[in-house]
Amino acid sequence: MAFDDLAYTRTPHDRAASRRDDPDWVAGQLARPDAQVIPMWRDRCLVRAGRPVVLHGAQGQAVLAAAAQTALLGVDGAAPVFTADVGGQEEAAVLQLTAAEASADLRSLTAVLSHRLAATLAYARGLLYWNRHTRFCGSCGSPTRSTQAGHVQVCAGPDCGRQLFPRIEPAVIVLVESPGSEPRCLLARHRGAGPDSFSLIAGFVEIGESLEDAVRREVTEEAGVKVGAVTYRGSQAWPFPAGLMVGFVARAVEDSIAVDGSELLEARWFTRDEVLERIVAGPGAGPADSIGGHLLRSWAGLRPAQPGC
């Protein structure tokens, strides 16, 4: 099964990276009446009739003027696409400004969005989040200023001037297959999860570690299962808030399990029939918008969940 239809990936437009450092060009794009403006309020989309609001014309210009931060997402055909952070205002005022009916978490909307729009909104959310959390230099503590259309923060300290770029936090997620002839996969119940909530094992990549090393370490540390062959399957942008999820399938060397009792409370092997039953029933199938759910459905022989229109 191909892993090329994951949510939040493959933004559809030209990101215009070679033009971002031209402030005159960026200013001209901001002033264009056909500029598309995607407002975000405290990491949430503004929605009308259940759909995300995308503004242009006078209404878009009003949102750009009121925003604490704007960022260029790219050029869609001839029109520039910007996102605007209006999280500094109360929700009621933002709803009035954008003619929206409510705010909503992006993941709650994915089922009704095309991959193109979901990817664009995820890009907007992640970029604004990074800007909002990079207001001071980590080296000298001085304030930073936004440059290159919201893609670089520069330290304003007189003896520093460090450039700060958007940070991405890579994490691995793995479907572990048992070593025997009967197809089984390893699912685990994480601390804080419900009594029947099982999912794949995942974890952040550490400094000085390859992706494959991270897979082997996480599975061994958390479940006590040693794995041999590790096969890359795909990756997914995951700006919640700044992740990149890298999906793998791994083969266990032996089927003994010894959970750490810290990250995991329980882990066990599931047959394909058991996984199919759980997917149909609901629990433990993995979120439909995530690469984890995609890995599990793929292993069970099911088509991935389809996006909206």
Secondary structure as a PSIPRED ss2 file (coil, helix, strand):
# PSIPRED VFORMAT (PSIPRED V4.0)

   1 M C   1.000  0.000  0.000
   2 A C   1.000  0.000  0.000
   3 F C   1.000  0.000  0.000
   4 D C   1.000  0.000  0.000
   5 D C   1.000  0.000  0.000
   6 L C   1.000  0.000  0.000
   7 A C   1.000  0.000  0.000
   8 Y C   1.000  0.000  0.000
   9 T C   1.000  0.000  0.000
  10 R C   1.000  0.000  0.000
  11 T C   1.000  0.000  0.000
  12 P C   1.000  0.000  0.000
  13 H C   1.000  0.000  0.000
  14 D E   0.000  0.000  1.000
  15 R C   1.000  0.000  0.000
  16 A C   1.000  0.000  0.000
  17 A C   1.000  0.000  0.000
  18 S C   1.000  0.000  0.000
  19 R C   1.000  0.000  0.000
  20 R C   1.000  0.000  0.000
  21 D C   1.000  0.000  0.000
  22 D C   1.000  0.000  0.000
  23 P H   0.000  1.000  0.000
  24 D H   0.000  1.000  0.000
  25 W H   0.000  1.000  0.000
  26 V H   0.000  1.000  0.000
  27 A H   0.000  1.000  0.000
  28 G H   0.000  1.000  0.000
  29 Q H   0.000  1.000  0.000
  30 L H   0.000  1.000  0.000
  31 A C   1.000  0.000  0.000
  32 R C   1.000  0.000  0.000
  33 P C   1.000  0.000  0.000
  34 D C   1.000  0.000  0.000
  35 A C   1.000  0.000  0.000
  36 Q E   0.000  0.000  1.000
  37 V E   0.000  0.000  1.000
  38 I E   0.000  0.000  1.000
  39 P E   0.000  0.000  1.000
  40 M E   0.000  0.000  1.000
  41 W E   0.000  0.000  1.000
  42 R C   1.000  0.000  0.000
  43 D C   1.000  0.000  0.000
  44 R E   0.000  0.000  1.000
  45 C E   0.000  0.000  1.000
  46 L E   0.000  0.000  1.000
  47 V E   0.000  0.000  1.000
  48 R E   0.000  0.000  1.000
  49 A C   1.000  0.000  0.000
  50 G C   1.000  0.000  0.000
  51 R E   0.000  0.000  1.000
  52 P E   0.000  0.000  1.000
  53 V C   1.000  0.000  0.000
  54 V C   1.000  0.000  0.000
  55 L E   0.000  0.000  1.000
  56 H C   1.000  0.000  0.000
  57 G H   0.000  1.000  0.000
  58 A H   0.000  1.000  0.000
  59 Q H   0.000  1.000  0.000
  60 G H   0.000  1.000  0.000
  61 Q H   0.000  1.000  0.000
  62 A H   0.000  1.000  0.000
  63 V H   0.000  1.000  0.000
  64 L H   0.000  1.000  0.000
  65 A H   0.000  1.000  0.000
  66 A H   0.000  1.000  0.000
  67 A C   1.000  0.000  0.000
  68 A C   1.000  0.000  0.000
  69 Q E   0.000  0.000  1.000
  70 T E   0.000  0.000  1.000
  71 A E   0.000  0.000  1.000
  72 L E   0.000  0.000  1.000
  73 L E   0.000  0.000  1.000
  74 G E   0.000  0.000  1.000
  75 V E   0.000  0.000  1.000
  76 D E   0.000  0.000  1.000
  77 G C   1.000  0.000  0.000
  78 A C   1.000  0.000  0.000
  79 A E   0.000  0.000  1.000
  80 P E   0.000  0.000  1.000
  81 V E   0.000  0.000  1.000
  82 F E   0.000  0.000  1.000
  83 T E   0.000  0.000  1.000
  84 A E   0.000  0.000  1.000
  85 D E   0.000  0.000  1.000
  86 V C   1.000  0.000  0.000
  87 G C   1.000  0.000  0.000
  88 G C   1.000  0.000  0.000
  89 Q C   1.000  0.000  0.000
  90 E C   1.000  0.000  0.000
  91 E H   0.000  1.000  0.000
  92 A H   0.000  1.000  0.000
  93 A H   0.000  1.000  0.000
  94 V H   0.000  1.000  0.000
  95 L H   0.000  1.000  0.000
  96 Q H   0.000  1.000  0.000
  97 L H   0.000  1.000  0.000
  98 T H   0.000  1.000  0.000
  99 A C   1.000  0.000  0.000
 100 A C   1.000  0.000  0.000
 101 E C   1.000  0.000  0.000
 102 A E   0.000  0.000  1.000
 103 S E   0.000  0.000  1.000
 104 A E   0.000  0.000  1.000
 105 D C   1.000  0.000  0.000
 106 L H   0.000  1.000  0.000
 107 R H   0.000  1.000  0.000
 108 S H   0.000  1.000  0.000
 109 L H   0.000  1.000  0.000
 110 T H   0.000  1.000  0.000
 111 A H   0.000  1.000  0.000
 112 V H   0.000  1.000  0.000
 113 L C   1.000  0.000  0.000
 114 S C   1.000  0.000  0.000
 115 H H   0.000  1.000  0.000
 116 R H   0.000  1.000  0.000
 117 L H   0.000  1.000  0.000
 118 A H   0.000  1.000  0.000
 119 A H   0.000  1.000  0.000
 120 T H   0.000  1.000  0.000
 121 L H   0.000  1.000  0.000
 122 A H   0.000  1.000  0.000
 123 Y H   0.000  1.000  0.000
 124 A H   0.000  1.000  0.000
 125 R H   0.000  1.000  0.000
 126 G H   0.000  1.000  0.000
 127 L H   0.000  1.000  0.000
 128 L H   0.000  1.000  0.000
 129 Y H   0.000  1.000  0.000
 130 W H   0.000  1.000  0.000
 131 N H   0.000  1.000  0.000
 132 R H   0.000  1.000  0.000
 133 H C   1.000  0.000  0.000
 134 T C   1.000  0.000  0.000
 135 R C   1.000  0.000  0.000
 136 F E   0.000  0.000  1.000
 137 C C   1.000  0.000  0.000
 138 G C   1.000  0.000  0.000
 139 S C   1.000  0.000  0.000
 140 C C   1.000  0.000  0.000
 141 G C   1.000  0.000  0.000
 142 S C   1.000  0.000  0.000
 143 P E   0.000  0.000  1.000
 144 T E   0.000  0.000  1.000
 145 R E   0.000  0.000  1.000
 146 S E   0.000  0.000  1.000
 147 T E   0.000  0.000  1.000
 148 Q H   0.000  1.000  0.000
 149 A H   0.000  1.000  0.000
 150 G H   0.000  1.000  0.000
 151 H C   1.000  0.000  0.000
 152 V E   0.000  0.000  1.000
 153 Q E   0.000  0.000  1.000
 154 V E   0.000  0.000  1.000
 155 C E   0.000  0.000  1.000
 156 A C   1.000  0.000  0.000
 157 G C   1.000  0.000  0.000
 158 P C   1.000  0.000  0.000
 159 D C   1.000  0.000  0.000
 160 C C   1.000  0.000  0.000
 161 G C   1.000  0.000  0.000
 162 R C   1.000  0.000  0.000
 163 Q E   0.000  0.000  1.000
 164 L E   0.000  0.000  1.000
 165 F C   1.000  0.000  0.000
 166 P C   1.000  0.000  0.000
 167 R C   1.000  0.000  0.000
 168 I C   1.000  0.000  0.000
 169 E E   0.000  0.000  1.000
 170 P E   0.000  0.000  1.000
 171 A E   0.000  0.000  1.000
 172 V E   0.000  0.000  1.000
 173 I E   0.000  0.000  1.000
 174 V E   0.000  0.000  1.000
 175 L E   0.000  0.000  1.000
 176 V E   0.000  0.000  1.000
 177 E E   0.000  0.000  1.000
 178 S C   1.000  0.000  0.000
 179 P C   1.000  0.000  0.000
 180 G C   1.000  0.000  0.000
 181 S C   1.000  0.000  0.000
 182 E C   1.000  0.000  0.000
 183 P C   1.000  0.000  0.000
 184 R E   0.000  0.000  1.000
 185 C E   0.000  0.000  1.000
 186 L E   0.000  0.000  1.000
 187 L E   0.000  0.000  1.000
 188 A E   0.000  0.000  1.000
 189 R E   0.000  0.000  1.000
 190 H E   0.000  0.000  1.000
 191 R C   1.000  0.000  0.000
 192 G C   1.000  0.000  0.000
 193 A C   1.000  0.000  0.000
 194 G C   1.000  0.000  0.000
 195 P C   1.000  0.000  0.000
 196 D C   1.000  0.000  0.000
 197 S C   1.000  0.000  0.000
 198 F C   1.000  0.000  0.000
 199 S E   0.000  0.000  1.000
 200 L C   1.000  0.000  0.000
 201 I E   0.000  0.000  1.000
 202 A E   0.000  0.000  1.000
 203 G E   0.000  0.000  1.000
 204 F E   0.000  0.000  1.000
 205 V C   1.000  0.000  0.000
 206 E C   1.000  0.000  0.000
 207 I C   1.000  0.000  0.000
 208 G C   1.000  0.000  0.000
 209 E C   1.000  0.000  0.000
 210 S C   1.000  0.000  0.000
 211 L H   0.000  1.000  0.000
 212 E H   0.000  1.000  0.000
 213 D H   0.000  1.000  0.000
 214 A H   0.000  1.000  0.000
 215 V H   0.000  1.000  0.000
 216 R H   0.000  1.000  0.000
 217 R H   0.000  1.000  0.000
 218 E H   0.000  1.000  0.000
 219 V H   0.000  1.000  0.000
 220 T H   0.000  1.000  0.000
 221 E H   0.000  1.000  0.000
 222 E H   0.000  1.000  0.000
 223 A H   0.000  1.000  0.000
 224 G C   1.000  0.000  0.000
 225 V C   1.000  0.000  0.000
 226 K C   1.000  0.000  0.000
 227 V E   0.000  0.000  1.000
 228 G E   0.000  0.000  1.000
 229 A E   0.000  0.000  1.000
 230 V E   0.000  0.000  1.000
 231 T E   0.000  0.000  1.000
 232 Y E   0.000  0.000  1.000
 233 R E   0.000  0.000  1.000
 234 G E   0.000  0.000  1.000
 235 S E   0.000  0.000  1.000
 236 Q E   0.000  0.000  1.000
 237 A E   0.000  0.000  1.000
 238 W E   0.000  0.000  1.000
 239 P C   1.000  0.000  0.000
 240 F C   1.000  0.000  0.000
 241 P C   1.000  0.000  0.000
 242 A C   1.000  0.000  0.000
 243 G E   0.000  0.000  1.000
 244 L E   0.000  0.000  1.000
 245 M E   0.000  0.000  1.000
 246 V E   0.000  0.000  1.000
 247 G E   0.000  0.000  1.000
 248 F E   0.000  0.000  1.000
 249 V E   0.000  0.000  1.000
 250 A E   0.000  0.000  1.000
 251 R E   0.000  0.000  1.000
 252 A E   0.000  0.000  1.000
 253 V C   1.000  0.000  0.000
 254 E C   1.000  0.000  0.000
 255 D C   1.000  0.000  0.000
 256 S C   1.000  0.000  0.000
 257 I C   1.000  0.000  0.000
 258 A C   1.000  0.000  0.000
 259 V C   1.000  0.000  0.000
 260 D C   1.000  0.000  0.000
 261 G C   1.000  0.000  0.000
 262 S C   1.000  0.000  0.000
 263 E C   1.000  0.000  0.000
 264 L E   0.000  0.000  1.000
 265 L E   0.000  0.000  1.000
 266 E E   0.000  0.000  1.000
 267 A E   0.000  0.000  1.000
 268 R E   0.000  0.000  1.000
 269 W E   0.000  0.000  1.000
 270 F E   0.000  0.000  1.000
 271 T E   0.000  0.000  1.000
 272 R H   0.000  1.000  0.000
 273 D H   0.000  1.000  0.000
 274 E H   0.000  1.000  0.000
 275 V H   0.000  1.000  0.000
 276 L H   0.000  1.000  0.000
 277 E H   0.000  1.000  0.000
 278 R H   0.000  1.000  0.000
 279 I H   0.000  1.000  0.000
 280 V H   0.000  1.000  0.000
 281 A H   0.000  1.000  0.000
 282 G C   1.000  0.000  0.000
 283 P C   1.000  0.000  0.000
 284 G C   1.000  0.000  0.000
 285 A C   1.000  0.000  0.000
 286 G C   1.000  0.000  0.000
 287 P C   1.000  0.000  0.000
 288 A C   1.000  0.000  0.000
 289 D C   1.000  0.000  0.000
 290 S C   1.000  0.000  0.000
 291 I H   0.000  1.000  0.000
 292 G H   0.000  1.000  0.000
 293 G H   0.000  1.000  0.000
 294 H H   0.000  1.000  0.000
 295 L H   0.000  1.000  0.000
 296 L H   0.000  1.000  0.000
 297 R H   0.000  1.000  0.000
 298 S H   0.000  1.000  0.000
 299 W H   0.000  1.000  0.000
 300 A H   0.000  1.000  0.000
 301 G C   1.000  0.000  0.000
 302 L C   1.000  0.000  0.000
 303 R C   1.000  0.000  0.000
 304 P C   1.000  0.000  0.000
 305 A C   1.000  0.000  0.000
 306 Q C   1.000  0.000  0.000
 307 P C   1.000  0.000  0.000
 308 G C   1.000  0.000  0.000
 309 C C   1.000  0.000  0.000
